[in-house]
Amino acid sequence: MNPIQYVDQHQELLLTSYHDLHSLAEPSWQEERTSSYILKCLREAGITLKTFQSHYGIIAEIPGISKKVVALRADMDALVQEVDGIVKANHSCGHDAHSTMVLYTALAIASSGIRPKHTLRFIFQPAEEKGEGALQMINDGALENVTYLFGVHVRPSTEVPYMKASPVIVHGSAETIRGTIKGIQAHASRPQDGINVIEAAALLVQKLQQINLETEIPYSIKMTQFETNNKASNVIPETAVFAIDARAQSNDVMNELNRLTKEAFDQTMEQSETSISWSSEEFVPAASLHEKAIKLAEAAIGDILGTENVVPVCVSQGGEDFHFYTAKNPDLTATMIGLGCDLTPGLHHPDMKFNLQALIYGTKILITTVMMTAGE
């Protein structure tokens, strides 16, 4: 059976799988039931599988004639956020949709009996929301012999309209900087005897606001969390913790932003006589553009939706750990497809929703992309 025909004939089953995965929402590194569900579907199709003892990631393969590998990646984890007053895992970033489309791409091609020129690899990755899953899969050999890598992400309607798709998402770099400020505790009536970490934090915020890069490339840096360990209102606090969100649309600008942030820390410590310790967490690099991969994805989108429905580029200020695959492997040719799906009110919103029919044409785009590439 032709893989595209498989999707047409299994639309109801595909949508059922999406609903199943949506209901199994699990946080980063805890994707046990999600992984088990995907593994069961792949095993029943007779697809070669590799699993790992330390995490729930999966590598599935359909052997080709050559040792070269064309890979397709899906993320599996969910956000943890407040939904209707309850903090829980929630698929508001579309990873359940991505896993469904990549799963049915594998199932459709396997059912066809086609042996592609190059091996097809399907990477089901944990912990994208932590910015850690791609690095783990790289360490576990997910990119061995891979020459092309494709990903997919559902997009808000403001970026890519319904029934359209983009062959490239230009994500920015994103980083969370977490730190601790240490001062000296004192009675509030004798402030001269202490060093107030709240005042030091206020100074740090001012210095972050004064960062001004002479560039047209979008960037931002701001303190997003702050808390002291003080339980009394008449005591100058000694310790505070904070978080800073940094973003830049290019890796070079992010590097400059990091340099100036360190200067802000140093100046704050000197002027406030506090000590500040900090570390970078949840960092993801900006996208690298690979024209050949983009052209292949563009041709596939045109084939399924028509060339008039190709959105040349989707620019997003959000971050995505997919780009670690190319950052750590510069010779890799890769792109992430942006799928228009009438997504509202936005990614990471607890009430995020989209038109599920996009899963059908999204899967067909992925099938066409990897089959065209594997036939090169």
Sine and cosine of phi, psi and omega as CSV:
sin_phi,cos_phi,sin_psi,cos_psi,sin_omega,cos_omega
0.00,0.00,0.71,-0.70,0.08,-1.00
-0.86,0.51,0.70,-0.71,-0.05,-1.00
-0.84,0.54,-0.58,0.82,0.02,-1.00
-0.93,0.38,-0.64,0.77,0.06,-1.00
-0.89,0.45,-0.59,0.81,0.05,-1.00
-0.84,0.54,-0.71,0.71,0.00,-1.00
-0.89,0.45,-0.70,0.72,0.02,-1.00
-0.86,0.50,-0.64,0.77,-0.07,-1.00
-0.99,0.15,-0.25,0.97,-0.05,-1.00
-0.87,-0.50,0.47,0.88,-0.02,-1.00
-0.86,0.51,-0.71,0.70,-0.04,-1.00
-0.90,0.44,-0.65,0.76,0.02,-1.00
-0.92,0.39,-0.63,0.78,0.04,-1.00
-0.87,0.49,-0.72,0.70,-0.01,-1.00
-0.93,0.38,-0.56,0.83,0.09,-1.00
-0.89,0.45,-0.67,0.74,0.04,-1.00
-0.88,0.47,-0.64,0.77,0.05,-1.00
-0.86,0.51,-0.74,0.67,-0.01,-1.00
-0.89,0.46,-0.62,0.79,0.04,-1.00
-0.88,0.47,-0.75,0.66,-0.01,-1.00
-0.91,0.41,-0.59,0.81,0.03,-1.00
-0.88,0.48,-0.64,0.77,-0.03,-1.00
-0.96,0.27,-0.28,0.96,-0.03,-1.00
-1.00,-0.08,0.30,0.95,-0.10,-1.00
-0.73,0.69,0.81,-0.59,-0.04,-1.00
-0.68,-0.73,0.57,-0.82,-0.02,-1.00
-0.93,0.36,0.19,-0.98,0.04,-1.00
-0.81,0.59,0.68,-0.73,0.00,-1.00
0.94,0.34,0.08,1.00,0.00,-1.00
-0.84,-0.55,0.47,0.88,-0.17,-0.99
-0.99,0.10,0.67,0.74,-0.13,-0.99
-0.90,0.44,-0.78,0.62,-0.05,-1.00
-0.94,0.34,-0.60,0.80,0.06,-1.00
-0.87,0.50,-0.75,0.67,0.00,-1.00
-0.88,0.47,-0.68,0.73,-0.01,-1.00
-0.88,0.47,-0.64,0.77,0.01,-1.00
-0.89,0.45,-0.74,0.67,-0.02,-1.00
-0.90,0.43,-0.68,0.74,0.02,-1.00
-0.86,0.51,-0.68,0.74,0.00,-1.00
-0.87,0.50,-0.70,0.72,0.01,-1.00
-0.90,0.44,-0.68,0.74,-0.03,-1.00
-0.94,0.35,-0.65,0.76,0.02,-1.00
-0.89,0.46,-0.67,0.74,-0.01,-1.00
-0.89,0.45,-0.43,0.90,0.03,-1.00
-1.00,0.02,-0.02,1.00,0.03,-1.00
0.96,0.27,0.41,0.91,-0.04,-1.00
-1.00,0.07,0.68,-0.73,0.01,-1.00
-0.91,0.42,0.72,-0.70,-0.13,-0.99
-0.76,-0.64,0.51,-0.86,0.15,-0.99
-0.72,-0.69,0.78,-0.63,0.04,-1.00
-0.85,-0.53,0.05,-1.00,-0.15,-0.99
-0.69,-0.72,0.58,-0.82,-0.02,-1.00
-0.97,0.25,-0.49,0.87,-0.14,-0.99
-1.00,-0.03,-0.16,0.99,0.00,-1.00
-0.32,-0.95,0.03,-1.00,-0.13,-0.99
-0.98,-0.22,0.25,0.97,0.06,-1.00
-0.90,0.43,0.38,-0.93,-0.03,-1.00
-0.70,-0.71,0.63,-0.77,0.20,-0.98
-0.86,-0.51,0.87,-0.50,0.02,-1.00
-0.90,-0.44,0.57,-0.82,-0.06,-1.00
-0.67,-0.74,0.60,-0.80,0.23,-0.97
-0.91,-0.40,0.93,-0.36,-0.13,-0.99
-0.89,0.46,0.61,-0.79,0.10,-0.99
-0.93,-0.36,-0.08,-1.00,0.00,-1.00
-0.97,0.25,-0.62,0.78,-0.02,-1.00
-0.98,-0.17,0.17,-0.99,0.03,-1.00
-0.99,0.12,-0.20,0.98,0.05,-1.00
-0.91,0.42,0.53,-0.85,-0.10,-1.00
-0.82,-0.58,0.73,-0.68,0.19,-0.98
-0.96,-0.28,0.84,-0.55,-0.14,-0.99
-0.90,-0.43,0.47,-0.88,0.05,-1.00
-0.74,-0.67,0.77,-0.64,-0.12,-0.99
-0.90,-0.43,0.65,-0.76,0.15,-0.99
-0.79,-0.61,0.54,-0.84,0.12,-0.99
-0.98,-0.19,0.48,-0.88,-0.16,-0.99
-0.89,-0.45,-0.37,0.93,-0.18,-0.98
-0.98,0.17,0.26,-0.97,0.03,-1.00
-0.90,-0.44,0.35,-0.94,0.13,-0.99
-0.96,0.28,0.44,-0.90,0.22,-0.98
-0.96,-0.30,0.89,-0.46,-0.08,-1.00
-0.44,-0.90,0.21,-0.98,0.03,-1.00
-0.99,0.16,0.83,-0.56,0.04,-1.00
-0.80,-0.60,0.91,-0.42,-0.01,-1.00
0.80,0.60,0.66,0.75,0.07,-1.00
1.00,0.09,-0.01,1.00,-0.01,-1.00
-0.88,-0.47,0.78,-0.62,0.05,-1.00
-0.99,0.11,0.85,-0.52,-0.07,-1.00
-0.36,-0.93,0.18,-0.98,0.12,-0.99
-0.95,0.33,0.70,-0.71,-0.09,-1.00
-0.53,-0.85,0.76,-0.65,0.01,-1.00
-0.99,0.12,0.97,0.25,0.03,-1.00
-0.97,-0.24,0.14,0.99,0.04,-1.00
-0.90,-0.43,-0.01,1.00,0.12,-0.99
1.00,0.04,0.19,0.98,-0.03,-1.00
-0.91,0.41,-0.49,0.87,0.10,-1.00
-0.90,0.44,-0.60,0.80,0.06,-1.00
-0.92,0.39,-0.69,0.72,0.00,-1.00
-0.88,0.47,-0.72,0.70,0.00,-1.00
-0.89,0.46,-0.63,0.77,0.01,-1.00
-0.89,0.46,-0.73,0.69,-0.05,-1.00
-0.92,0.40,-0.66,0.75,0.00,-1.00
-0.94,0.33,-0.62,0.78,0.05,-1.00
-0.86,0.52,-0.74,0.67,-0.06,-1.00
-0.97,0.22,-0.35,0.94,0.19,-0.98
-0.90,0.44,-0.72,0.70,0.03,-1.00
-0.90,0.44,-0.72,0.69,-0.02,-1.00
-0.89,0.45,-0.66,0.75,-0.03,-1.00
-0.91,0.41,-0.70,0.72,-0.02,-1.00
-0.94,0.35,-0.65,0.76,0.02,-1.00
-0.88,0.47,-0.63,0.78,-0.04,-1.00
-0.93,0.37,-0.41,0.91,-0.06,-1.00
-0.96,0.28,-0.37,0.93,-0.06,-1.00
0.97,0.25,0.10,1.00,0.01,-1.00
-0.94,0.35,0.70,-0.71,0.15,-0.99
-0.96,-0.27,0.96,-0.29,-0.08,-1.00
-0.94,0.33,0.30,-0.95,0.05,-1.00
-0.89,0.46,-0.70,0.72,0.03,-1.00
-0.93,-0.36,0.49,-0.87,0.04,-1.00
-0.89,0.45,0.64,-0.77,0.06,-1.00
-0.97,-0.23,0.78,-0.62,-0.01,-1.00
-0.86,-0.51,0.70,-0.72,-0.02,-1.00
-0.88,-0.47,0.91,-0.42,-0.10,-1.00
-0.97,-0.23,0.90,-0.43,0.09,-1.00
-0.97,-0.24,0.94,-0.35,-0.25,-0.97
-0.96,-0.29,0.70,-0.71,0.12,-0.99
-0.99,0.11,0.19,-0.98,0.33,-0.94
0.83,0.56,0.63,0.78,0.11,-0.99
-0.92,0.39,-0.61,0.80,-0.06,-1.00
-0.90,0.43,-0.38,0.92,0.07,-1.00
-1.00,0.03,-0.15,0.99,-0.07,-1.00
0.94,0.35,0.44,0.90,-0.11,-0.99
-0.84,-0.54,-0.37,0.93,-0.15,-0.99
-0.91,0.41,-0.66,0.75,-0.01,-1.00
-0.88,0.47,-0.68,0.73,0.01,-1.00
-0.88,0.48,-0.63,0.77,0.03,-1.00
-0.90,0.43,-0.70,0.72,-0.01,-1.00
-0.92,0.40,-0.58,0.81,0.09,-1.00
-0.87,0.48,-0.72,0.69,0.00,-1.00
-0.89,0.46,-0.48,0.88,-0.02,-1.00
-1.00,-0.03,0.22,0.98,0.15,-0.99
1.00,0.07,0.32,0.95,-0.05,-1.00
-0.89,0.46,-0.42,0.91,-0.06,-1.00
-0.98,-0.20,0.19,0.98,0.02,-1.00
-0.86,0.51,0.84,-0.54,0.00,-1.00
0.92,0.38,0.14,0.99,-0.01,-1.00
-0.98,0.21,0.78,-0.63,0.08,-1.00
-0.96,-0.29,-0.54,0.84,0.04,-1.00
-0.81,-0.59,0.63,-0.77,0.07,-1.00
-0.70,-0.72,0.74,-0.67,0.04,-1.00
-0.82,-0.57,0.55,-0.83,0.12,-0.99
-0.74,-0.67,0.10,-0.99,0.02,-1.00
-0.57,-0.82,0.55,-0.84,0.07,-1.00
-0.54,-0.84,0.78,-0.63,0.10,-1.00
-0.91,0.42,0.59,-0.80,-0.09,-1.00
-0.86,-0.51,0.52,-0.85,0.10,-0.99
-0.86,0.51,0.47,-0.89,-0.03,-1.00
-0.89,0.45,-0.40,0.92,0.03,-1.00
-0.95,0.30,-0.33,0.94,0.00,-1.00
-0.99,-0.14,-0.78,0.62,0.00,-1.00
-0.71,-0.71,0.89,-0.46,-0.05,-1.00
-0.93,0.37,0.28,-0.96,0.06,-1.00
-0.86,0.51,0.61,-0.79,-0.01,-1.00
0.93,0.37,0.34,0.94,0.12,-0.99
-0.75,-0.66,0.28,-0.96,0.04,-1.00
-0.46,-0.89,0.40,-0.92,0.03,-1.00
-0.90,-0.44,0.64,-0.77,0.00,-1.00
-0.98,0.20,-0.05,1.00,-0.01,-1.00
-0.43,-0.91,0.73,-0.69,0.16,-0.99
-0.96,-0.29,0.86,-0.51,0.02,-1.00
-1.00,-0.06,1.00,0.08,0.06,-1.00
-0.97,0.25,0.45,-0.89,0.12,-0.99
-1.00,-0.05,0.11,-0.99,0.12,-0.99
-0.99,0.12,0.60,-0.80,0.00,-1.00
-0.66,-0.75,0.52,-0.85,-0.07,-1.00
-0.43,-0.90,0.64,-0.77,0.18,-0.98
-0.95,-0.31,0.81,-0.59,0.06,-1.00
-0.95,-0.30,0.88,-0.48,0.03,-1.00
-0.95,-0.32,0.65,-0.76,-0.06,-1.00
-0.51,-0.86,0.17,-0.98,0.04,-1.00
-0.76,-0.65,0.74,-0.67,0.08,-1.00
-0.96,-0.29,0.78,-0.63,0.03,-1.00
-0.91,-0.42,0.80,-0.60,0.08,-1.00
-0.84,-0.54,-0.58,-0.82,0.03,-1.00
-0.75,-0.66,0.78,-0.62,-0.01,-1.00
-0.96,0.28,0.56,-0.83,0.04,-1.00
-0.34,-0.94,0.29,-0.96,0.09,-1.00
-0.93,0.37,0.62,-0.78,-0.05,-1.00
-0.89,0.45,-0.38,0.93,0.03,-1.00
-0.98,0.19,-0.22,0.98,0.01,-1.00
-0.79,-0.62,0.90,0.44,-0.08,-1.00
-0.88,0.48,-0.41,0.91,0.00,-1.00
-0.92,0.40,-0.29,0.96,0.00,-1.00
-1.00,0.05,-0.14,0.99,-0.05,-1.00
-0.83,-0.56,0.02,-1.00,0.14,-0.99
-0.79,-0.61,0.91,-0.41,-0.18,-0.98
-1.00,0.07,0.90,-0.44,-0.04,-1.00
-0.94,0.34,-0.40,0.92,0.05,-1.00
-0.92,0.38,-0.68,0.73,0.04,-1.00
-0.91,0.42,-0.60,0.80,0.05,-1.00
-0.91,0.42,-0.64,0.77,0.03,-1.00
-0.91,0.42,-0.63,0.78,0.04,-1.00
-0.89,0.46,-0.64,0.77,0.05,-1.00
-0.90,0.44,-0.66,0.75,0.01,-1.00
-0.89,0.45,-0.67,0.74,0.03,-1.00
-0.86,0.51,-0.68,0.74,0.03,-1.00
-0.87,0.49,-0.67,0.74,-0.03,-1.00
-0.93,0.36,-0.58,0.82,0.08,-1.00
-0.91,0.41,-0.63,0.78,0.01,-1.00
-0.92,0.40,-0.42,0.91,-0.03,-1.00
-1.00,0.10,-0.12,0.99,0.05,-1.00
-0.91,0.41,0.83,-0.55,-0.06,-1.00
-0.67,-0.74,0.96,-0.27,0.00,-1.00
-1.00,-0.05,0.72,-0.69,0.03,-1.00
-0.99,0.11,0.98,0.19,-0.03,-1.00
-0.48,-0.88,0.47,-0.88,0.10,-1.00
-1.00,-0.01,-0.08,1.00,0.01,-1.00
-0.97,0.23,0.80,-0.60,-0.05,-1.00
-0.88,0.48,0.61,-0.79,0.07,-1.00
-0.41,-0.91,0.30,-0.95,0.10,-1.00
-0.37,-0.93,0.48,-0.88,0.11,-0.99
-0.51,-0.86,0.75,-0.66,-0.06,-1.00
-0.35,-0.94,0.52,-0.85,0.11,-0.99
-0.97,0.22,0.76,-0.65,-0.07,-1.00
-0.89,-0.45,-0.26,0.97,0.05,-1.00
-0.62,-0.79,0.57,-0.82,0.07,-1.00
-0.40,-0.92,0.72,-0.69,-0.02,-1.00
-0.43,-0.90,0.68,-0.73,0.12,-0.99
-0.97,-0.23,0.26,-0.97,0.04,-1.00
-1.00,-0.06,0.26,0.97,-0.10,-1.00
-0.98,0.17,0.77,-0.64,0.06,-1.00
-0.96,-0.26,-0.14,0.99,-0.04,-1.00
-0.89,-0.46,0.62,-0.78,-0.02,-1.00
-0.99,0.12,-0.19,0.98,-0.03,-1.00
-0.96,-0.29,0.40,0.92,0.03,-1.00
-0.80,-0.60,0.73,-0.68,0.11,-0.99
-0.96,0.28,0.85,-0.53,-0.10,-1.00
-0.94,0.33,0.52,-0.85,-0.04,-1.00
-0.99,-0.12,-0.49,0.87,-0.11,-0.99
-0.74,-0.67,0.65,-0.76,0.11,-0.99
-0.64,-0.77,0.52,-0.85,0.10,-1.00
-0.88,-0.47,0.50,-0.87,-0.05,-1.00
-0.56,-0.83,0.28,-0.96,0.14,-0.99
-0.73,-0.68,0.61,-0.79,0.02,-1.00
-0.83,-0.55,0.74,-0.67,0.08,-1.00
-0.98,-0.18,0.84,-0.54,0.02,-1.00
-0.86,-0.50,0.67,-0.74,0.01,-1.00
-0.60,-0.80,0.56,-0.83,0.07,-1.00
-0.44,-0.90,0.56,-0.83,-0.07,-1.00
-0.99,0.15,-0.07,1.00,0.10,-1.00
-0.64,-0.77,0.41,-0.91,0.00,-1.00
-0.93,0.37,-0.57,0.82,0.02,-1.00
-0.90,0.44,-0.67,0.74,0.01,-1.00
-0.92,0.39,-0.61,0.80,0.05,-1.00
-0.89,0.45,-0.64,0.77,0.05,-1.00
-0.87,0.48,-0.67,0.74,0.03,-1.00
-0.92,0.39,-0.61,0.79,0.04,-1.00
-0.89,0.46,-0.65,0.76,0.05,-1.00
-0.90,0.44,-0.65,0.76,0.00,-1.00
-0.89,0.45,-0.70,0.71,-0.02,-1.00
-0.95,0.31,-0.50,0.87,0.07,-1.00
-0.92,0.40,-0.66,0.75,0.07,-1.00
-0.87,0.49,-0.66,0.75,0.06,-1.00
-0.87,0.49,-0.64,0.77,0.03,-1.00
-0.89,0.45,-0.66,0.75,0.08,-1.00
-0.87,0.49,-0.75,0.66,-0.04,-1.00
-0.87,0.49,-0.70,0.71,-0.01,-1.00
-0.91,0.41,-0.63,0.77,0.02,-1.00
-0.90,0.44,-0.69,0.72,0.02,-1.00
-0.88,0.48,-0.69,0.73,-0.03,-1.00
-0.91,0.42,-0.69,0.72,-0.09,-1.00
-0.98,0.19,-0.49,0.87,-0.05,-1.00
-0.98,-0.17,-0.19,0.98,-0.05,-1.00
0.88,0.47,0.46,0.89,0.13,-0.99
-0.99,-0.11,0.11,-0.99,0.21,-0.98
-0.89,-0.45,0.62,-0.78,0.00,-1.00
-0.79,-0.62,0.80,-0.59,0.15,-0.99
-0.91,-0.41,0.57,-0.82,-0.05,-1.00
-0.45,-0.89,0.28,-0.96,0.05,-1.00
-0.50,-0.86,0.43,-0.90,0.03,-1.00
-1.00,-0.02,0.75,-0.67,0.02,-1.00
-0.72,-0.70,0.38,-0.93,0.10,-1.00
0.78,0.62,0.63,0.78,0.02,-1.00
-0.99,0.16,0.66,-0.75,0.16,-0.99
-0.70,-0.71,0.64,-0.77,-0.01,-1.00
-0.98,0.18,0.29,-0.96,0.09,-1.00
-0.96,0.29,0.29,-0.96,-0.02,-1.00
-0.93,0.36,0.57,-0.82,0.21,-0.98
-0.96,-0.27,0.71,-0.71,-0.07,-1.00
-1.00,-0.08,0.78,-0.63,-0.02,-1.00
-0.84,-0.55,0.97,-0.25,-0.18,-0.98
-0.85,0.52,-0.63,0.78,-0.06,-1.00
-0.91,0.41,-0.69,0.72,0.03,-1.00
-0.91,0.42,-0.64,0.77,0.01,-1.00
-0.88,0.47,-0.68,0.74,0.00,-1.00
-0.90,0.43,-0.63,0.78,0.02,-1.00
-0.91,0.41,-0.70,0.72,0.02,-1.00
-0.91,0.42,-0.62,0.78,0.02,-1.00
-0.88,0.47,-0.68,0.73,0.02,-1.00
-0.90,0.44,-0.63,0.78,0.00,-1.00
-0.92,0.39,-0.68,0.74,0.04,-1.00
-0.88,0.47,-0.71,0.71,0.03,-1.00
-0.87,0.49,-0.61,0.79,-0.01,-1.00
-0.91,0.41,-0.62,0.78,-0.06,-1.00
-1.00,0.03,-0.69,0.73,-0.12,-0.99
-0.96,-0.29,-0.21,0.98,-0.10,-0.99
0.99,-0.12,0.61,-0.79,-0.07,-1.00
-0.88,0.47,-0.44,0.90,0.00,-1.00
-0.94,0.34,-0.22,0.98,-0.03,-1.00
-0.96,-0.28,0.27,0.96,0.12,-0.99
-1.00,0.05,0.85,-0.53,0.13,-0.99
-1.00,-0.06,0.91,-0.41,-0.19,-0.98
-0.81,0.59,-0.64,0.77,-0.03,-1.00
-0.46,-0.89,0.60,-0.80,0.08,-1.00
-0.90,-0.44,0.91,-0.41,0.00,-1.00
-0.99,-0.15,0.81,-0.59,-0.01,-1.00
-0.77,-0.64,0.71,-0.71,0.08,-1.00
-0.99,0.11,-0.07,1.00,0.08,-1.00
-0.96,0.28,0.21,-0.98,0.02,-1.00
-0.94,-0.34,0.30,-0.95,-0.07,-1.00
-0.39,-0.92,0.81,-0.59,-0.09,-1.00
-0.97,0.23,-0.04,1.00,0.15,-0.99
-0.79,0.61,-0.54,0.84,-0.11,-0.99
-0.97,0.23,-0.10,0.99,0.19,-0.98
-0.91,0.42,-0.53,0.85,-0.03,-1.00
-0.86,0.52,-0.66,0.75,0.02,-1.00
-1.00,0.08,-0.53,0.85,0.02,-1.00
-0.89,0.46,-0.60,0.80,-0.01,-1.00
-1.00,0.00,-0.20,0.98,-0.03,-1.00
-0.67,-0.75,0.98,0.21,-0.11,-0.99
-0.86,0.52,-0.40,0.92,0.00,-1.00
-0.99,0.16,-0.14,0.99,-0.02,-1.00
-0.96,0.28,0.70,-0.72,0.06,-1.00
-0.98,-0.18,0.89,-0.46,-0.17,-0.98
-0.53,-0.85,0.37,-0.93,0.17,-0.99
-0.36,-0.93,0.39,-0.92,0.08,-1.00
-0.92,-0.40,0.81,-0.58,-0.02,-1.00
-0.99,0.13,0.73,-0.68,0.07,-1.00
-0.99,-0.13,0.88,-0.47,-0.12,-0.99
-0.98,-0.20,0.89,-0.45,0.12,-0.99
-0.94,0.33,0.73,-0.68,-0.11,-0.99
-0.47,-0.88,0.30,0.95,-0.04,-1.00
0.86,0.52,0.70,0.72,-0.05,-1.00
-0.98,0.18,0.82,-0.58,0.03,-1.00
-0.61,-0.80,0.32,-0.95,-0.24,0.97
-0.97,0.24,-0.15,0.99,0.06,-1.00
0.28,-0.96,0.33,-0.94,0.07,-1.00
-0.89,0.46,0.60,-0.80,0.00,-1.00
0.95,0.30,0.00,1.00,0.13,-0.99
-0.97,0.23,0.70,-0.72,-0.08,-1.00
-0.87,0.50,-0.39,0.92,0.00,-1.00
-0.97,-0.23,0.38,0.93,-0.01,-1.00
-0.82,0.57,0.69,-0.72,0.06,-1.00
-0.54,-0.84,0.30,-0.95,0.02,-1.00
-0.44,-0.90,0.21,-0.98,0.01,-1.00
-0.97,0.22,0.90,-0.43,-0.11,-0.99
-0.92,0.39,-0.27,0.96,0.05,-1.00
-0.90,0.44,-0.36,0.93,0.05,-1.00
-0.89,0.45,-0.44,0.90,0.04,-1.00
-0.90,0.44,-0.52,0.85,-0.02,-1.00
-0.94,0.34,-0.82,0.57,-0.03,-1.00
-0.96,0.28,-0.43,0.90,0.09,-1.00
-0.90,0.44,-0.67,0.74,0.04,-1.00
-0.90,0.43,-0.65,0.76,0.02,-1.00
-0.90,0.43,-0.61,0.79,0.05,-1.00
-0.89,0.45,-0.69,0.73,0.00,-1.00
-0.91,0.42,-0.68,0.73,0.05,-1.00
-0.84,0.54,-0.76,0.65,-0.03,-1.00
-0.89,0.45,-0.65,0.76,-0.01,-1.00
-0.88,0.47,-0.78,0.62,-0.08,-1.00
-0.96,0.29,-0.54,0.84,0.01,-1.00
-0.95,0.32,-0.64,0.77,0.07,-1.00
-0.89,0.46,-0.68,0.73,-0.05,-1.00
-0.94,0.33,-0.66,0.75,-0.01,-1.00
-0.94,0.35,-0.30,0.95,0.02,-1.00
-1.00,-0.01,-0.05,1.00,-0.03,-1.00
-0.92,0.40,0.00,0.00,0.00,0.00
